[in-house]
Amino acid sequence: MPKSKSKHRYLLIVNPEAGSRTTMKALPDIERLLRDRKADYEFHFTKERDHATELVKEVGGDFDVIVSVGGDGTINEIINGMPDLNKPMGILPIGTGNDFARSCSFKIGDLEHAVDTLLAHDVKKVDVGEVNGRRFINVMGLGFEGRANDIGKMLPFLHGTPKYLIAIGGTYLTYKRMPLRLKFNDLEINEKVFLMSIGNGWNVGGGLQLTPKAIMDDGFFDVCYVQNISRLRILQVFAKLYDGTIEEVAEMEMHKTKALTIESDLPIPAHIDGESFDPVQKEFKVRIIPKAQEIIGNWSADTRFNS
């Protein structure tokens, strides 16, 4: 890599707890790589939940690029601080799931590649989701997916794919479908639902592809909707959740929409970008905001639609 000085000034927001504290272990390597490339940067560390949002608002204006050093939760907090800033966001993915980074075609686990991608400054304006006043950038999950996310939060000693597999396994043994009233496009659905994944990106849960054809700048969510599926059938099709062929499964309905209303008489287990929706809600109003945020990604590496 040529050692040329970057023309941008980077605010690196570090979540010390992300990825079971792997961010702090990676910090010396991040500094070495940035110094080697003569980057102009400054670290700021989060101290509690939602602190990244406040840091963006407080000091983001002094920098050219806001960078998430952590996982999907850190990205979500930063996104919620960005609406009035109008600056690009970069990613150094060192979290548990790193699903949004996968959707941006990063090589997960390759820190040097992530730094080089950041400094290459390949920017795309992507859509952003909004639900009940809070923004999300990658995915919103309800039902089975929401409950699995809750269980995963109870396993702080694990990270990466093993954590999600155990969470999915625990949910698989205990989860029961829940009644939802759904409105989107011209559809009105009132029935018990197994799973609903509202994807802006195409990865969730440590690499699962519930919305494998999602495009982050097309102005639409991709929605994976499963009304009913047996436990045996889940085992039979599980591999398709990882290889992008989930649409071959008859029980999986796929839709595109710009907005949804979701209601239940019961609290709905849900997450946005891997963060449990807190407090738990009984109603969600979801909409997409087209091309609302500049993201630095490895965009040329997305070959899903190459013939």
Buried (B, 14 or more C-beta within 10 A) or exposed (E): EEEEEBEBEBBBBBBBBBBBBBBBEBBEEBBEBBEEBEBEBEBBBBEEEEBBBBBBBEBBEEBBBBBBBBBBBBBBBBBBBBBEBEBBBBBBBBBBBBBBBBBBBBBBEEBBBBBBBBBEBBBBBBBBBBBEEBBBBBBBBBBBBBBBBBBBBEBEEBBBBEBBBBBBEBBBEEBEBBEBBBBBEEEEBEEEBBBBBBBBBBBBBBBBBBBBBBBBBBEBBBBBBBBEBEEEEBEEBEEBBBEEEBBEBEBBBBBBBBBBBBBBEEEBBBBBBBBBBEEEBEEBBBBBBEBBBBBBBBBEEBEEEEE
